[in-house]
Amino acid sequence: MNQLQPPGLSEVIQILAAMPGLQLVFLLLAAVTWLGGGNILVAYHYKRVGKSPWAGFKPFAFPFRHFNAREWLILAGLAALAFTFCGFAMSLNPR
């Protein structure tokens, strides 16, 4: 049976090299917004509850059930902004 194989590193580099520069910028902004903003939000949450900001970087440390309304709104805003950047990147795809 022919199973799909994940793309190799050379294939991923080839795909990224074929993208227009502005599209890569928007994808990078989306990644930085989601990953960086999410990590800052989790560190802020742990600081608020009196734990070390580094406590969120332990494996399987999911603080979401203890988020307050403000933190949920920030998380929703980060998701919306990251999806917006992804949408801009997809709209620049030349066909």
C-alpha angles and dihedrals in degrees: 000000000000109000125192113253123211114251117266124236092260091055092050091050090049091052093048092046090054093056121097114254096247091052090055090049091055092046090050091049090051092051094046092046095050101037099034096039092045092052092048090049093051091047089050090050094052091047089052093053092047100255128121112279086232092061090088092064095067116108114271094009101146110169096176098109089059096049118123123223093268092054092048090052091050090049091050090049091051091050092048092048093047091049089048091054090048090050091052090049092051092047090059094057107122115219 
